[in-house]
Amino acid sequence: MNTLFEAVEPTRAAVDAMVGAAVLEFGTGWCGHCRAAQPLIAEAFAAHPGVRHLRIEDGKGRRLGRSFAVKLWPTLIFLRDGKEIARLVRPGDSAEIERNLSLTDTA
């Protein structure tokens, strides 16, 4: 599992063109809610090693987060073939992340 938020975000076109299961996690390294969610996210992803996980640094002027209407951190966007199929904002337990990963991970 990736442990750093990527400062360079992919373009929306690149995200839309993704093939397979992926999760975009929007947040920042200094966000307390983001840090608190990390063990939950790691636990849920352990059962889904084939799901691509991109941690995207979000904030003012960040276009990708705005294109997904991200308002709070962390926000997890679950994608299948570049299309959003679910989202979680400030997940409270690993089970809800796992449920959404199961929807995404069709392998």
PDB file as gemmi writes it, atoms N, CA and C in Angstrom:
CRYST1    1.000    1.000    1.000  90.00  90.00  90.00 P 1                      
ATOM      1  N   MET A   1       0.844  -1.180   0.000  1.00  0.00           N  
ATOM      2  CA  MET A   1       0.000   0.000   0.000  1.00  0.00           C  
ATOM      3  C   MET A   1       0.885   1.237   0.000  1.00  0.00           C  
ATOM      4  N   ASN A   2       0.533   2.190  -0.807  1.00  0.00           N  
ATOM      5  CA  ASN A   2       1.251   3.451  -0.899  1.00  0.00           C  
ATOM      6  C   ASN A   2       1.015   4.250   0.382  1.00  0.00           C  
ATOM      7  N   THR A   3       2.061   4.808   0.978  1.00  0.00           N  
ATOM      8  CA  THR A   3       1.902   5.519   2.240  1.00  0.00           C  
ATOM      9  C   THR A   3       2.046   7.030   2.120  1.00  0.00           C  
ATOM     10  N   LEU A   4       2.336   7.548   0.944  1.00  0.00           N  
ATOM     11  CA  LEU A   4       2.491   8.987   0.753  1.00  0.00           C  
ATOM     12  C   LEU A   4       1.433   9.508  -0.200  1.00  0.00           C  
ATOM     13  N   PHE A   5       1.004  10.752   0.023  1.00  0.00           N  
ATOM     14  CA  PHE A   5       0.104  11.393  -0.933  1.00  0.00           C  
ATOM     15  C   PHE A   5       0.942  11.951  -2.071  1.00  0.00           C  
ATOM     16  N   GLU A   6       0.529  11.654  -3.294  1.00  0.00           N  
ATOM     17  CA  GLU A   6       1.249  12.105  -4.481  1.00  0.00           C  
ATOM     18  C   GLU A   6       0.963  13.582  -4.724  1.00  0.00           C  
ATOM     19  N   ALA A   7       2.021  14.381  -4.825  1.00  0.00           N  
ATOM     20  CA  ALA A   7       1.865  15.805  -5.079  1.00  0.00           C  
ATOM     21  C   ALA A   7       1.486  16.075  -6.532  1.00  0.00           C  
ATOM     22  N   VAL A   8       1.922  15.211  -7.438  1.00  0.00           N  
ATOM     23  CA  VAL A   8       1.589  15.372  -8.853  1.00  0.00           C  
ATOM     24  C   VAL A   8       0.394  14.474  -9.146  1.00  0.00           C  
ATOM     25  N   GLU A   9      -0.724  15.110  -9.417  1.00  0.00           N  
ATOM     26  CA  GLU A   9      -1.940  14.343  -9.655  1.00  0.00           C  
ATOM     27  C   GLU A   9      -2.065  13.941 -11.116  1.00  0.00           C  
ATOM     28  N   PRO A  10      -2.693  12.795 -11.381  1.00  0.00           N  
ATOM     29  CA  PRO A  10      -2.952  12.438 -12.777  1.00  0.00           C  
ATOM     30  C   PRO A  10      -4.028  13.373 -13.336  1.00  0.00           C  
ATOM     31  N   THR A  11      -4.133  13.439 -14.627  1.00  0.00           N  
ATOM     32  CA  THR A  11      -5.196  14.234 -15.235  1.00  0.00           C  
ATOM     33  C   THR A  11      -6.515  13.489 -15.104  1.00  0.00           C  
ATOM     34  N   ARG A  12      -7.605  14.200 -15.235  1.00  0.00           N  
ATOM     35  CA  ARG A  12      -8.915  13.544 -15.198  1.00  0.00           C  
ATOM     36  C   ARG A  12      -9.042  12.580 -16.375  1.00  0.00           C  
ATOM     37  N   ALA A  13      -8.486  12.964 -17.534  1.00  0.00           N  
ATOM     38  CA  ALA A  13      -8.535  12.077 -18.702  1.00  0.00           C  
ATOM     39  C   ALA A  13      -7.801  10.769 -18.421  1.00  0.00           C  
ATOM     40  N   ALA A  14      -6.665  10.836 -17.728  1.00  0.00           N  
ATOM     41  CA  ALA A  14      -5.911   9.622 -17.392  1.00  0.00           C  
ATOM     42  C   ALA A  14      -6.706   8.747 -16.429  1.00  0.00           C  
ATOM     43  N   VAL A  15      -7.381   9.356 -15.473  1.00  0.00           N  
ATOM     44  CA  VAL A  15      -8.207   8.595 -14.529  1.00  0.00           C  
ATOM     45  C   VAL A  15      -9.370   7.946 -15.275  1.00  0.00           C  
ATOM     46  N   ASP A  16     -10.033   8.712 -16.122  1.00  0.00           N  
ATOM     47  CA  ASP A  16     -11.170   8.179 -16.880  1.00  0.00           C  
ATOM     48  C   ASP A  16     -10.764   7.022 -17.788  1.00  0.00           C  
ATOM     49  N   ALA A  17      -9.502   6.986 -18.201  1.00  0.00           N  
ATOM     50  CA  ALA A  17      -9.012   5.939 -19.104  1.00  0.00           C  
ATOM     51  C   ALA A  17      -8.464   4.716 -18.365  1.00  0.00           C  
ATOM     52  N   MET A  18      -8.459   4.744 -17.029  1.00  0.00           N  
ATOM     53  CA  MET A  18      -7.938   3.610 -16.263  1.00  0.00           C  
ATOM     54  C   MET A  18      -8.740   2.348 -16.554  1.00  0.00           C  
ATOM     55  N   VAL A  19      -8.042   1.228 -16.592  1.00  0.00           N  
ATOM     56  CA  VAL A  19      -8.674  -0.066 -16.812  1.00  0.00           C  
ATOM     57  C   VAL A  19      -8.617  -0.855 -15.511  1.00  0.00           C  
ATOM     58  N   GLY A  20      -9.730  -1.471 -15.157  1.00  0.00           N  
ATOM     59  CA  GLY A  20      -9.768  -2.298 -13.965  1.00  0.00           C  
ATOM     60  C   GLY A  20     -10.194  -1.528 -12.733  1.00  0.00           C  
ATOM     61  N   ALA A  21      -9.923  -2.125 -11.575  1.00  0.00           N  
ATOM     62  CA  ALA A  21     -10.329  -1.585 -10.283  1.00  0.00           C  
ATOM     63  C   ALA A  21      -9.276  -0.617  -9.754  1.00  0.00           C  
ATOM     64  N   ALA A  22      -9.747   0.519  -9.237  1.00  0.00           N  
ATOM     65  CA  ALA A  22      -8.841   1.517  -8.656  1.00  0.00           C  
ATOM     66  C   ALA A  22      -9.586   2.312  -7.592  1.00  0.00           C  
ATOM     67  N   VAL A  23      -8.824   2.855  -6.663  1.00  0.00           N  
ATOM     68  CA  VAL A  23      -9.378   3.744  -5.645  1.00  0.00           C  
ATOM     69  C   VAL A  23      -8.503   4.984  -5.605  1.00  0.00           C  
ATOM     70  N   LEU A  24      -9.147   6.138  -5.704  1.00  0.00           N  
ATOM     71  CA  LEU A  24      -8.464   7.411  -5.506  1.00  0.00           C  
ATOM     72  C   LEU A  24      -8.750   7.840  -4.072  1.00  0.00           C  
ATOM     73  N   GLU A  25      -7.703   8.120  -3.335  1.00  0.00           N  
ATOM     74  CA  GLU A  25      -7.844   8.603  -1.964  1.00  0.00           C  
ATOM     75  C   GLU A  25      -7.366  10.040  -1.940  1.00  0.00           C  
ATOM     76  N   PHE A  26      -8.280  10.970  -1.689  1.00  0.00           N  
ATOM     77  CA  PHE A  26      -7.931  12.386  -1.635  1.00  0.00           C  
ATOM     78  C   PHE A  26      -7.737  12.807  -0.192  1.00  0.00           C  
ATOM     79  N   GLY A  27      -6.649  13.538   0.068  1.00  0.00           N  
ATOM     80  CA  GLY A  27      -6.362  14.029   1.407  1.00  0.00           C  
ATOM     81  C   GLY A  27      -5.010  14.704   1.432  1.00  0.00           C  
ATOM     82  N   THR A  28      -4.443  14.826   2.624  1.00  0.00           N  
ATOM     83  CA  THR A  28      -3.097  15.369   2.801  1.00  0.00           C  
ATOM     84  C   THR A  28      -2.410  14.623   3.939  1.00  0.00           C  
ATOM     85  N   GLY A  29      -1.099  14.722   3.967  1.00  0.00           N  
ATOM     86  CA  GLY A  29      -0.334  14.079   5.015  1.00  0.00           C  
ATOM     87  C   GLY A  29      -0.507  14.711   6.378  1.00  0.00           C  
ATOM     88  N   TRP A  30      -0.911  15.978   6.431  1.00  0.00           N  
ATOM     89  CA  TRP A  30      -1.069  16.658   7.715  1.00  0.00           C  
ATOM     90  C   TRP A  30      -2.491  16.589   8.264  1.00  0.00           C  
ATOM     91  N   CYS A  31      -3.417  16.034   7.510  1.00  0.00           N  
ATOM     92  CA  CYS A  31      -4.825  15.952   7.921  1.00  0.00           C  
ATOM     93  C   CYS A  31      -4.999  14.869   8.984  1.00  0.00           C  
ATOM     94  N   GLY A  32      -5.516  15.244  10.145  1.00  0.00           N  
ATOM     95  CA  GLY A  32      -5.739  14.290  11.221  1.00  0.00           C  
ATOM     96  C   GLY A  32      -6.727  13.197  10.849  1.00  0.00           C  
ATOM     97  N   HIS A  33      -7.790  13.548  10.125  1.00  0.00           N  
ATOM     98  CA  HIS A  33      -8.766  12.545   9.692  1.00  0.00           C  
ATOM     99  C   HIS A  33      -8.117  11.552   8.726  1.00  0.00           C  
ATOM    100  N   CYS A  34      -7.243  12.062   7.860  1.00  0.00           N  
ATOM    101  CA  CYS A  34      -6.542  11.197   6.894  1.00  0.00           C  
ATOM    102  C   CYS A  34      -5.624  10.220   7.620  1.00  0.00           C  
ATOM    103  N   ARG A  35      -4.870  10.732   8.574  1.00  0.00           N  
ATOM    104  CA  ARG A  35      -3.959   9.873   9.334  1.00  0.00           C  
ATOM    105  C   ARG A  35      -4.728   8.829  10.135  1.00  0.00           C  
ATOM    106  N   ALA A  36      -5.846   9.220  10.740  1.00  0.00           N  
ATOM    107  CA  ALA A  36      -6.633   8.285  11.537  1.00  0.00           C  
ATOM    108  C   ALA A  36      -7.239   7.175  10.678  1.00  0.00           C  
ATOM    109  N   ALA A  37      -7.523   7.465   9.419  1.00  0.00           N  
ATOM    110  CA  ALA A  37      -8.135   6.473   8.532  1.00  0.00           C  
ATOM    111  C   ALA A  37      -7.130   5.474   7.964  1.00  0.00           C  
ATOM    112  N   GLN A  38      -5.843   5.756   8.039  1.00  0.00           N  
ATOM    113  CA  GLN A  38      -4.856   4.898   7.389  1.00  0.00           C  
ATOM    114  C   GLN A  38      -4.877   3.443   7.842  1.00  0.00           C  
ATOM    115  N   PRO A  39      -4.966   3.137   9.140  1.00  0.00           N  
ATOM    116  CA  PRO A  39      -5.021   1.720   9.527  1.00  0.00           C  
ATOM    117  C   PRO A  39      -6.269   1.022   8.978  1.00  0.00           C  
ATOM    118  N   LEU A  40      -7.396   1.727   8.922  1.00  0.00           N  
ATOM    119  CA  LEU A  40      -8.635   1.160   8.389  1.00  0.00           C  
ATOM    120  C   LEU A  40      -8.495   0.862   6.902  1.00  0.00           C  
ATOM    121  N   ILE A  41      -7.896   1.796   6.185  1.00  0.00           N  
ATOM    122  CA  ILE A  41      -7.698   1.637   4.738  1.00  0.00           C  
ATOM    123  C   ILE A  41      -6.739   0.479   4.477  1.00  0.00           C  
ATOM    124  N   ALA A  42      -5.655   0.426   5.228  1.00  0.00           N  
ATOM    125  CA  ALA A  42      -4.672  -0.652   5.045  1.00  0.00           C  
ATOM    126  C   ALA A  42      -5.304  -2.013   5.315  1.00  0.00           C  
ATOM    127  N   GLU A  43      -6.106  -2.114   6.366  1.00  0.00           N  
ATOM    128  CA  GLU A  43      -6.759  -3.380   6.699  1.00  0.00           C  
ATOM    129  C   GLU A  43      -7.695  -3.827   5.575  1.00  0.00           C  
ATOM    130  N   ALA A  44      -8.467  -2.905   5.041  1.00  0.00           N  
ATOM    131  CA  ALA A  44      -9.412  -3.246   3.970  1.00  0.00           C  
ATOM    132  C   ALA A  44      -8.693  -3.631   2.686  1.00  0.00           C  
ATOM    133  N   PHE A  45      -7.623  -2.927   2.360  1.00  0.00           N  
ATOM    134  CA  PHE A  45      -6.891  -3.203   1.125  1.00  0.00           C  
ATOM    135  C   PHE A  45      -6.114  -4.517   1.191  1.00  0.00           C  
ATOM    136  N   ALA A  46      -5.839  -5.025   2.377  1.00  0.00           N  
ATOM    137  CA  ALA A  46      -5.071  -6.269   2.510  1.00  0.00           C  
ATOM    138  C   ALA A  46      -5.752  -7.425   1.786  1.00  0.00           C  
ATOM    139  N   ALA A  47      -7.059  -7.407   1.730  1.00  0.00           N  
ATOM    140  CA  ALA A  47      -7.807  -8.483   1.065  1.00  0.00           C  
ATOM    141  C   ALA A  47      -8.014  -8.220  -0.428  1.00  0.00           C  
ATOM    142  N   HIS A  48      -7.520  -7.083  -0.919  1.00  0.00           N  
ATOM    143  CA  HIS A  48      -7.727  -6.706  -2.326  1.00  0.00           C  
ATOM    144  C   HIS A  48      -6.416  -6.195  -2.941  1.00  0.00           C  
ATOM    145  N   PRO A  49      -5.401  -7.053  -3.016  1.00  0.00           N  
ATOM    146  CA  PRO A  49      -4.100  -6.593  -3.521  1.00  0.00           C  
ATOM    147  C   PRO A  49      -4.129  -6.181  -4.992  1.00  0.00           C  
ATOM    148  N   GLY A  50      -5.131  -6.596  -5.741  1.00  0.00           N  
ATOM    149  CA  GLY A  50      -5.202  -6.255  -7.159  1.00  0.00           C  
ATOM    150  C   GLY A  50      -5.826  -4.907  -7.455  1.00  0.00           C  
ATOM    151  N   VAL A  51      -6.329  -4.238  -6.432  1.00  0.00           N  
ATOM    152  CA  VAL A  51      -6.961  -2.938  -6.641  1.00  0.00           C  
ATOM    153  C   VAL A  51      -5.894  -1.852  -6.564  1.00  0.00           C  
ATOM    154  N   ARG A  52      -5.812  -1.070  -7.608  1.00  0.00           N  
ATOM    155  CA  ARG A  52      -4.847   0.038  -7.656  1.00  0.00           C  
ATOM    156  C   ARG A  52      -5.294   1.122  -6.675  1.00  0.00           C  
ATOM    157  N   HIS A  53      -4.348   1.638  -5.883  1.00  0.00           N  
ATOM    158  CA  HIS A  53      -4.640   2.641  -4.861  1.00  0.00           C  
ATOM    159  C   HIS A  53      -3.768   3.859  -5.112  1.00  0.00           C  
ATOM    160  N   LEU A  54      -4.399   4.975  -5.433  1.00  0.00           N  
ATOM    161  CA  LEU A  54      -3.662   6.221  -5.646  1.00  0.00           C  
ATOM    162  C   LEU A  54      -4.049   7.208  -4.559  1.00  0.00           C  
ATOM    163  N   ARG A  55      -3.067   7.650  -3.816  1.00  0.00           N  
ATOM    164  CA  ARG A  55      -3.281   8.651  -2.772  1.00  0.00           C  
ATOM    165  C   ARG A  55      -2.908  10.001  -3.356  1.00  0.00           C  
ATOM    166  N   ILE A  56      -3.900  10.865  -3.524  1.00  0.00           N  
ATOM    167  CA  ILE A  56      -3.725  12.139  -4.210  1.00  0.00           C  
ATOM    168  C   ILE A  56      -3.802  13.283  -3.209  1.00  0.00           C  
ATOM    169  N   GLU A  57      -2.741  14.095  -3.160  1.00  0.00           N  
ATOM    170  CA  GLU A  57      -2.757  15.280  -2.307  1.00  0.00           C  
ATOM    171  C   GLU A  57      -3.779  16.258  -2.857  1.00  0.00           C  
ATOM    172  N   ASP A  58      -4.658  16.705  -1.990  1.00  0.00           N  
ATOM    173  CA  ASP A  58      -5.741  17.589  -2.416  1.00  0.00           C  
ATOM    174  C   ASP A  58      -5.586  18.938  -1.727  1.00  0.00           C  
ATOM    175  N   GLY A  59      -6.264  19.923  -2.244  1.00  0.00           N  
ATOM    176  CA  GLY A  59      -6.239  21.256  -1.654  1.00  0.00           C  
ATOM    177  C   GLY A  59      -6.582  22.308  -2.687  1.00  0.00           C  
ATOM    178  N   LYS A  60      -6.415  23.549  -2.291  1.00  0.00           N  
ATOM    179  CA  LYS A  60      -6.742  24.678  -3.158  1.00  0.00           C  
ATOM    180  C   LYS A  60      -5.974  24.578  -4.479  1.00  0.00           C  
ATOM    181  N   GLY A  61      -6.693  24.763  -5.561  1.00  0.00           N  
ATOM    182  CA  GLY A  61      -6.073  24.746  -6.879  1.00  0.00           C  
ATOM    183  C   GLY A  61      -5.811  23.359  -7.437  1.00  0.00           C  
ATOM    184  N   ARG A  62      -6.246  22.328  -6.744  1.00  0.00           N  
ATOM    185  CA  ARG A  62      -6.025  20.955  -7.197  1.00  0.00           C  
ATOM    186  C   ARG A  62      -7.232  20.533  -8.040  1.00  0.00           C  
ATOM    187  N   ARG A  63      -7.011  20.389  -9.325  1.00  0.00           N  
ATOM    188  CA  ARG A  63      -8.111  20.175 -10.264  1.00  0.00           C  
ATOM    189  C   ARG A  63      -8.778  18.807 -10.151  1.00  0.00           C  
ATOM    190  N   LEU A  64      -8.004  17.761  -9.907  1.00  0.00           N  
ATOM    191  CA  LEU A  64      -8.590  16.432  -9.901  1.00  0.00           C  
ATOM    192  C   LEU A  64      -9.622  16.299  -8.778  1.00  0.00           C  
ATOM    193  N   GLY A  65      -9.276  16.752  -7.594  1.00  0.00           N  
ATOM    194  CA  GLY A  65     -10.230  16.714  -6.488  1.00  0.00           C  
ATOM    195  C   GLY A  65     -11.483  17.519  -6.772  1.00  0.00           C  
ATOM    196  N   ARG A  66     -11.319  18.669  -7.395  1.00  0.00           N  
ATOM    197  CA  ARG A  66     -12.482  19.488  -7.738  1.00  0.00           C  
ATOM    198  C   ARG A  66     -13.351  18.786  -8.773  1.00  0.00           C  
ATOM    199  N   SER A  67     -12.723  18.071  -9.717  1.00  0.00           N  
ATOM    200  CA  SER A  67     -13.503  17.386 -10.751  1.00  0.00           C  
ATOM    201  C   SER A  67     -14.360  16.267 -10.169  1.00  0.00           C  
ATOM    202  N   PHE A  68     -13.964  15.763  -8.986  1.00  0.00           N  
ATOM    203  CA  PHE A  68     -14.749  14.751  -8.290  1.00  0.00           C  
ATOM    204  C   PHE A  68     -15.578  15.355  -7.157  1.00  0.00           C  
ATOM    205  N   ALA A  69     -15.623  16.689  -7.069  1.00  0.00           N  
ATOM    206  CA  ALA A  69     -16.400  17.400  -6.050  1.00  0.00           C  
ATOM    207  C   ALA A  69     -16.015  16.987  -4.627  1.00  0.00           C  
ATOM    208  N   VAL A  70     -14.722  16.806  -4.390  1.00  0.00           N  
ATOM    209  CA  VAL A  70     -14.224  16.457  -3.060  1.00  0.00           C  
ATOM    210  C   VAL A  70     -14.330  17.681  -2.161  1.00  0.00           C  
ATOM    211  N   LYS A  71     -14.946  17.486  -1.004  1.00  0.00           N  
ATOM    212  CA  LYS A  71     -15.133  18.581  -0.046  1.00  0.00           C  
ATOM    213  C   LYS A  71     -14.420  18.314   1.275  1.00  0.00           C  
ATOM    214  N   LEU A  72     -14.383  17.049   1.713  1.00  0.00           N  
ATOM    215  CA  LEU A  72     -13.773  16.675   2.989  1.00  0.00           C  
ATOM    216  C   LEU A  72     -12.743  15.587   2.763  1.00  0.00           C  
ATOM    217  N   TRP A  73     -11.795  15.490   3.691  1.00  0.00           N  
ATOM    218  CA  TRP A  73     -10.738  14.483   3.593  1.00  0.00           C  
ATOM    219  C   TRP A  73     -10.857  13.503   4.756  1.00  0.00           C  
ATOM    220  N   PRO A  74     -10.446  12.288   4.583  1.00  0.00           N  
ATOM    221  CA  PRO A  74     -10.165  11.674   3.293  1.00  0.00           C  
ATOM    222  C   PRO A  74     -11.464  11.323   2.562  1.00  0.00           C  
ATOM    223  N   THR A  75     -11.410  11.408   1.255  1.00  0.00           N  
ATOM    224  CA  THR A  75     -12.491  10.936   0.396  1.00  0.00           C  
ATOM    225  C   THR A  75     -11.917   9.828  -0.462  1.00  0.00           C  
ATOM    226  N   LEU A  76     -12.580   8.683  -0.449  1.00  0.00           N  
ATOM    227  CA  LEU A  76     -12.181   7.543  -1.269  1.00  0.00           C  
ATOM    228  C   LEU A  76     -13.168   7.421  -2.424  1.00  0.00           C  
ATOM    229  N   ILE A  77     -12.648   7.456  -3.646  1.00  0.00           N  
ATOM    230  CA  ILE A  77     -13.452   7.294  -4.849  1.00  0.00           C  
ATOM    231  C   ILE A  77     -13.118   5.920  -5.417  1.00  0.00           C  
ATOM    232  N   PHE A  78     -14.104   5.036  -5.471  1.00  0.00           N  
ATOM    233  CA  PHE A  78     -13.930   3.672  -5.970  1.00  0.00           C  
ATOM    234  C   PHE A  78     -14.289   3.657  -7.452  1.00  0.00           C  
ATOM    235  N   LEU A  79     -13.353   3.194  -8.273  1.00  0.00           N  
ATOM    236  CA  LEU A  79     -13.526   3.217  -9.726  1.00  0.00           C  
ATOM    237  C   LEU A  79     -13.452   1.821 -10.310  1.00  0.00           C  
ATOM    238  N   ARG A  80     -14.208   1.613 -11.359  1.00  0.00           N  
ATOM    239  CA  ARG A  80     -14.055   0.431 -12.196  1.00  0.00           C  
ATOM    240  C   ARG A  80     -14.002   0.931 -13.633  1.00  0.00           C  
ATOM    241  N   ASP A  81     -12.895   0.639 -14.291  1.00  0.00           N  
ATOM    242  CA  ASP A  81     -12.670   1.093 -15.667  1.00  0.00           C  
ATOM    243  C   ASP A  81     -12.888   2.596 -15.811  1.00  0.00           C  
ATOM    244  N   GLY A  82     -12.349   3.354 -14.844  1.00  0.00           N  
ATOM    245  CA  GLY A  82     -12.367   4.807 -14.902  1.00  0.00           C  
ATOM    246  C   GLY A  82     -13.677   5.465 -14.525  1.00  0.00           C  
ATOM    247  N   LYS A  83     -14.669   4.684 -14.137  1.00  0.00           N  
ATOM    248  CA  LYS A  83     -15.977   5.237 -13.771  1.00  0.00           C  
ATOM    249  C   LYS A  83     -16.206   5.057 -12.270  1.00  0.00           C  
ATOM    250  N   GLU A  84     -16.686   6.118 -11.632  1.00  0.00           N  
ATOM    251  CA  GLU A  84     -16.975   6.063 -10.202  1.00  0.00           C  
ATOM    252  C   GLU A  84     -18.159   5.141  -9.950  1.00  0.00           C  
ATOM    253  N   ILE A  85     -17.955   4.192  -9.037  1.00  0.00           N  
ATOM    254  CA  ILE A  85     -19.054   3.297  -8.676  1.00  0.00           C  
ATOM    255  C   ILE A  85     -19.454   3.458  -7.202  1.00  0.00           C  
ATOM    256  N   ALA A  86     -18.592   4.101  -6.414  1.00  0.00           N  
ATOM    257  CA  ALA A  86     -18.909   4.346  -5.006  1.00  0.00           C  
ATOM    258  C   ALA A  86     -17.940   5.387  -4.464  1.00  0.00           C  
ATOM    259  N   ARG A  87     -18.305   5.936  -3.316  1.00  0.00           N  
ATOM    260  CA  ARG A  87     -17.408   6.867  -2.619  1.00  0.00           C  
ATOM    261  C   ARG A  87     -17.673   6.804  -1.126  1.00  0.00           C  
ATOM    262  N   LEU A  88     -16.613   7.040  -0.373  1.00  0.00           N  
ATOM    263  CA  LEU A  88     -16.705   7.132   1.085  1.00  0.00           C  
ATOM    264  C   LEU A  88     -16.003   8.406   1.515  1.00  0.00           C  
ATOM    265  N   VAL A  89     -16.631   9.133   2.397  1.00  0.00           N  
ATOM    266  CA  VAL A  89     -16.034  10.338   2.962  1.00  0.00           C  
ATOM    267  C   VAL A  89     -15.809  10.083   4.442  1.00  0.00           C  
ATOM    268  N   ARG A  90     -14.574  10.247   4.867  1.00  0.00           N  
ATOM    269  CA  ARG A  90     -14.183  10.012   6.261  1.00  0.00           C  
ATOM    270  C   ARG A  90     -14.701   8.671   6.774  1.00  0.00           C  
ATOM    271  N   PRO A  91     -14.194   7.590   6.178  1.00  0.00           N  
ATOM    272  CA  PRO A  91     -14.665   6.260   6.596  1.00  0.00           C  
ATOM    273  C   PRO A  91     -14.408   6.022   8.081  1.00  0.00           C  
ATOM    274  N   GLY A  92     -15.388   5.342   8.716  1.00  0.00           N  
ATOM    275  CA  GLY A  92     -15.296   5.108  10.154  1.00  0.00           C  
ATOM    276  C   GLY A  92     -14.849   3.720  10.544  1.00  0.00           C  
ATOM    277  N   ASP A  93     -14.895   2.767   9.597  1.00  0.00           N  
ATOM    278  CA  ASP A  93     -14.402   1.428   9.907  1.00  0.00           C  
ATOM    279  C   ASP A  93     -13.958   0.729   8.633  1.00  0.00           C  
ATOM    280  N   SER A  94     -13.144  -0.299   8.810  1.00  0.00           N  
ATOM    281  CA  SER A  94     -12.584  -0.991   7.647  1.00  0.00           C  
ATOM    282  C   SER A  94     -13.654  -1.787   6.901  1.00  0.00           C  
ATOM    283  N   ALA A  95     -14.740  -2.182   7.596  1.00  0.00           N  
ATOM    284  CA  ALA A  95     -15.791  -2.975   6.946  1.00  0.00           C  
ATOM    285  C   ALA A  95     -16.474  -2.189   5.830  1.00  0.00           C  
ATOM    286  N   GLU A  96     -16.724  -0.896   6.041  1.00  0.00           N  
ATOM    287  CA  GLU A  96     -17.373  -0.121   4.985  1.00  0.00           C  
ATOM    288  C   GLU A  96     -16.426   0.087   3.797  1.00  0.00           C  
ATOM    289  N   ILE A  97     -15.147   0.194   4.062  1.00  0.00           N  
ATOM    290  CA  ILE A  97     -14.174   0.285   2.966  1.00  0.00           C  
ATOM    291  C   ILE A  97     -14.137  -1.047   2.226  1.00  0.00           C  
ATOM    292  N   GLU A  98     -14.107  -2.137   2.968  1.00  0.00           N  
ATOM    293  CA  GLU A  98     -14.085  -3.483   2.390  1.00  0.00           C  
ATOM    294  C   GLU A  98     -15.307  -3.726   1.502  1.00  0.00           C  
ATOM    295  N   ARG A  99     -16.479  -3.316   1.944  1.00  0.00           N  
ATOM    296  CA  ARG A  99     -17.704  -3.497   1.141  1.00  0.00           C  
ATOM    297  C   ARG A  99     -17.571  -2.796  -0.209  1.00  0.00           C  
ATOM    298  N   ASN A 100     -17.052  -1.586  -0.194  1.00  0.00           N  
ATOM    299  CA  ASN A 100     -16.899  -0.839  -1.443  1.00  0.00           C  
ATOM    300  C   ASN A 100     -15.772  -1.405  -2.308  1.00  0.00           C  
ATOM    301  N   LEU A 101     -14.722  -1.895  -1.679  1.00  0.00           N  
ATOM    302  CA  LEU A 101     -13.662  -2.547  -2.447  1.00  0.00           C  
ATOM    303  C   LEU A 101     -14.191  -3.795  -3.133  1.00  0.00           C  
ATOM    304  N   SER A 102     -15.069  -4.523  -2.468  1.00  0.00           N  
ATOM    305  CA  SER A 102     -15.654  -5.726  -3.069  1.00  0.00           C  
ATOM    306  C   SER A 102     -16.481  -5.381  -4.307  1.00  0.00           C  
ATOM    307  N   LEU A 103     -17.156  -4.229  -4.293  1.00  0.00           N  
ATOM    308  CA  LEU A 103     -17.890  -3.783  -5.469  1.00  0.00           C  
ATOM    309  C   LEU A 103     -16.954  -3.444  -6.628  1.00  0.00           C  
ATOM    310  N   THR A 104     -15.809  -2.893  -6.279  1.00  0.00           N  
ATOM    311  CA  THR A 104     -14.844  -2.425  -7.264  1.00  0.00           C  
ATOM    312  C   THR A 104     -14.037  -3.574  -7.845  1.00  0.00           C  
ATOM    313  N   ASP A 105     -13.608  -4.481  -6.971  1.00  0.00           N  
ATOM    314  CA  ASP A 105     -12.702  -5.568  -7.332  1.00  0.00           C  
ATOM    315  C   ASP A 105     -13.484  -6.744  -7.913  1.00  0.00           C  
ATOM    316  N   THR A 106     -13.526  -6.819  -9.221  1.00  0.00           N  
ATOM    317  CA  THR A 106     -14.277  -7.879  -9.877  1.00  0.00           C  
ATOM    318  C   THR A 106     -13.409  -9.068 -10.250  1.00  0.00           C  
ATOM    319  N   ALA A 107     -12.127  -9.034  -9.868  1.00  0.00           N  
ATOM    320  CA  ALA A 107     -11.202 -10.109 -10.216  1.00  0.00           C  
ATOM    321  C   ALA A 107     -11.460 -11.348  -9.403  1.00  0.00           C  
TER     322      ALA A 107                                                      
END                                                                             
